[in-house]
Amino acid sequence: MLVLMGTWQTTALAASCTQSSTCITIDGKGSGAMSAEEARQSKEQWNETQTLRHKVNTRAEKEFDKADRAVDDEDRCNGSTNVNTYWEPETRKCLDRQTGHRINP
């Protein structure tokens, strides 16, 4: 009976620590498990990539905010009562037709 329980527990532990799972043992008894140094390096790499992901997300958010403001600015420019204004899509600015200077409608 004890042998059967020991076999079941070994099988259960082996099944829960597969290639796709994040199973870390420090005592070095698990086959295929990460060593303490590998675990530290993995955590360090995760932290570094998390910082990079945060920077990328912040940049994407800034770009979205620029585009969002440009849509509002274009609506204000096109709806302006000043007949000398026009929207420049390349620069995303409302300009004066006569001078080419930026206008805030």
Short mmCIF file of the C-alpha atoms (twelve columns), coordinates in Angstrom:
data_MODEL
# 
_entry.id   MODEL 
# 
loop_
_atom_site.group_PDB 
_atom_site.id 
_atom_site.type_symbol 
_atom_site.label_atom_id 
_atom_site.label_alt_id 
_atom_site.label_comp_id 
_atom_site.label_asym_id 
_atom_site.label_seq_id 
_atom_site.Cartn_x 
_atom_site.Cartn_y 
_atom_site.Cartn_z 
_atom_site.pdbx_PDB_model_num 
ATOM 1   C CA . MET A 1   0.000   0.000  0.000   1 
ATOM 2   C CA . LEU A 2   2.825   2.401  0.851   1 
ATOM 3   C CA . VAL A 3   4.604   1.589  -2.399  1 
ATOM 4   C CA . LEU A 4   1.413   2.337  -4.318  1 
ATOM 5   C CA . MET A 5   1.003   5.702  -2.538  1 
ATOM 6   C CA . GLY A 6   4.674   6.574  -3.154  1 
ATOM 7   C CA . THR A 7   4.349   5.746  -6.844  1 
ATOM 8   C CA . TRP A 8   1.189   7.853  -7.148  1 
ATOM 9   C CA . GLN A 9   2.810   10.845 -5.423  1 
ATOM 10  C CA . THR A 10  5.906   10.684 -7.639  1 
ATOM 11  C CA . THR A 11  3.709   10.500 -10.732 1 
ATOM 12  C CA . ALA A 12  1.560   13.400 -9.520  1 
ATOM 13  C CA . LEU A 13  4.584   15.590 -8.810  1 
ATOM 14  C CA . ALA A 14  6.148   14.782 -12.164 1 
ATOM 15  C CA . ALA A 15  2.899   15.574 -13.963 1 
ATOM 16  C CA . SER A 16  2.522   18.963 -12.273 1 
ATOM 17  C CA . CYS A 17  6.069   20.072 -13.148 1 
ATOM 18  C CA . THR A 18  5.960   19.971 -16.939 1 
ATOM 19  C CA . GLN A 19  7.806   21.954 -19.599 1 
ATOM 20  C CA . SER A 20  5.046   24.573 -19.847 1 
ATOM 21  C CA . SER A 21  4.596   25.087 -16.105 1 
ATOM 22  C CA . THR A 22  6.680   27.314 -13.853 1 
ATOM 23  C CA . CYS A 23  7.986   24.784 -11.361 1 
ATOM 24  C CA . ILE A 24  11.097  25.737 -9.381  1 
ATOM 25  C CA . THR A 25  12.833  23.618 -6.765  1 
ATOM 26  C CA . ILE A 26  15.782  24.894 -4.799  1 
ATOM 27  C CA . ASP A 27  16.901  21.651 -3.173  1 
ATOM 28  C CA . GLY A 28  18.017  20.220 -6.534  1 
ATOM 29  C CA . LYS A 29  15.991  17.009 -6.251  1 
ATOM 30  C CA . GLY A 30  13.552  17.744 -9.075  1 
ATOM 31  C CA . SER A 31  14.557  16.562 -12.514 1 
ATOM 32  C CA . GLY A 32  14.283  19.355 -15.054 1 
ATOM 33  C CA . ALA A 33  13.673  21.920 -12.348 1 
ATOM 34  C CA . MET A 34  15.536  25.233 -12.272 1 
ATOM 35  C CA . SER A 35  18.497  25.764 -10.022 1 
ATOM 36  C CA . ALA A 36  18.561  28.724 -7.652  1 
ATOM 37  C CA . GLU A 37  20.839  30.648 -10.031 1 
ATOM 38  C CA . GLU A 38  18.633  29.931 -13.046 1 
ATOM 39  C CA . ALA A 39  15.596  31.029 -11.048 1 
ATOM 40  C CA . ARG A 40  17.343  34.271 -10.071 1 
ATOM 41  C CA . GLN A 41  18.352  34.950 -13.664 1 
ATOM 42  C CA . SER A 42  14.856  34.198 -14.888 1 
ATOM 43  C CA . LYS A 43  13.364  36.599 -12.343 1 
ATOM 44  C CA . GLU A 44  15.908  39.275 -13.266 1 
ATOM 45  C CA . GLN A 45  15.134  38.887 -16.959 1 
ATOM 46  C CA . TRP A 46  11.395  39.070 -16.240 1 
ATOM 47  C CA . ASN A 47  11.898  42.294 -14.281 1 
ATOM 48  C CA . GLU A 48  13.955  43.829 -17.095 1 
ATOM 49  C CA . THR A 49  11.443  42.894 -19.768 1 
ATOM 50  C CA . GLN A 50  8.646   44.185 -17.558 1 
ATOM 51  C CA . THR A 51  10.379  47.576 -17.472 1 
ATOM 52  C CA . LEU A 52  10.749  47.536 -21.259 1 
ATOM 53  C CA . ARG A 53  7.101   46.544 -21.720 1 
ATOM 54  C CA . HIS A 54  6.097   49.427 -19.477 1 
ATOM 55  C CA . LYS A 55  8.136   51.868 -21.599 1 
ATOM 56  C CA . VAL A 56  6.599   50.537 -24.818 1 
ATOM 57  C CA . ASN A 57  3.096   50.806 -23.368 1 
ATOM 58  C CA . THR A 58  3.768   54.366 -22.176 1 
ATOM 59  C CA . ARG A 59  5.013   55.369 -25.622 1 
ATOM 60  C CA . ALA A 60  2.001   53.765 -27.312 1 
ATOM 61  C CA . GLU A 61  -0.290  55.606 -24.901 1 
ATOM 62  C CA . LYS A 62  1.396   58.930 -25.737 1 
ATOM 63  C CA . GLU A 63  1.000   58.273 -29.469 1 
ATOM 64  C CA . PHE A 64  -2.654  57.422 -28.956 1 
ATOM 65  C CA . ASP A 65  -3.175  60.622 -26.970 1 
ATOM 66  C CA . LYS A 66  -1.573  62.656 -29.783 1 
ATOM 67  C CA . ALA A 67  -3.854  61.080 -32.381 1 
ATOM 68  C CA . ASP A 68  -6.872  61.561 -30.122 1 
ATOM 69  C CA . ARG A 69  -6.079  65.256 -29.608 1 
ATOM 70  C CA . ALA A 70  -5.494  65.667 -33.348 1 
ATOM 71  C CA . VAL A 71  -9.010  64.405 -34.084 1 
ATOM 72  C CA . ASP A 72  -10.474 66.978 -31.688 1 
ATOM 73  C CA . ASP A 73  -8.249  69.737 -33.096 1 
ATOM 74  C CA . GLU A 74  -9.276  68.839 -36.655 1 
ATOM 75  C CA . ASP A 75  -12.952 69.030 -35.715 1 
ATOM 76  C CA . ARG A 76  -12.429 72.460 -34.124 1 
ATOM 77  C CA . CYS A 77  -10.410 73.682 -37.113 1 
ATOM 78  C CA . ASN A 78  -12.943 72.504 -39.679 1 
ATOM 79  C CA . GLY A 79  -15.801 73.929 -37.624 1 
ATOM 80  C CA . SER A 80  -14.114 77.297 -37.138 1 
ATOM 81  C CA . THR A 81  -15.920 80.456 -38.274 1 
ATOM 82  C CA . ASN A 82  -12.625 81.806 -39.556 1 
ATOM 83  C CA . VAL A 83  -12.658 81.160 -43.331 1 
ATOM 84  C CA . ASN A 84  -8.856  81.396 -43.564 1 
ATOM 85  C CA . THR A 85  -8.228  78.248 -41.524 1 
ATOM 86  C CA . TYR A 86  -7.442  74.832 -42.918 1 
ATOM 87  C CA . TRP A 87  -6.369  71.520 -41.441 1 
ATOM 88  C CA . GLU A 88  -2.925  70.232 -42.401 1 
ATOM 89  C CA . PRO A 89  -3.091  66.418 -42.006 1 
ATOM 90  C CA . GLU A 90  0.676   65.829 -42.285 1 
ATOM 91  C CA . THR A 91  1.552   68.093 -39.362 1 
ATOM 92  C CA . ARG A 92  -1.835  67.733 -37.622 1 
ATOM 93  C CA . LYS A 93  -2.140  71.496 -37.253 1 
ATOM 94  C CA . CYS A 94  -4.749  74.110 -37.981 1 
ATOM 95  C CA . LEU A 95  -3.117  76.740 -40.194 1 
ATOM 96  C CA . ASP A 96  -3.960  80.150 -41.606 1 
ATOM 97  C CA . ARG A 97  -4.291  80.092 -45.418 1 
ATOM 98  C CA . GLN A 98  -2.684  83.516 -45.847 1 
ATOM 99  C CA . THR A 99  0.309   83.271 -43.520 1 
ATOM 100 C CA . GLY A 100 0.731   79.542 -42.954 1 
ATOM 101 C CA . HIS A 101 1.033   80.128 -39.215 1 
ATOM 102 C CA . ARG A 102 -0.643  77.912 -36.683 1 
ATOM 103 C CA . ILE A 103 -4.074  79.016 -35.443 1 
ATOM 104 C CA . ASN A 104 -5.889  77.927 -32.316 1 
ATOM 105 C CA . PRO A 105 -9.565  78.043 -33.352 1 
# 
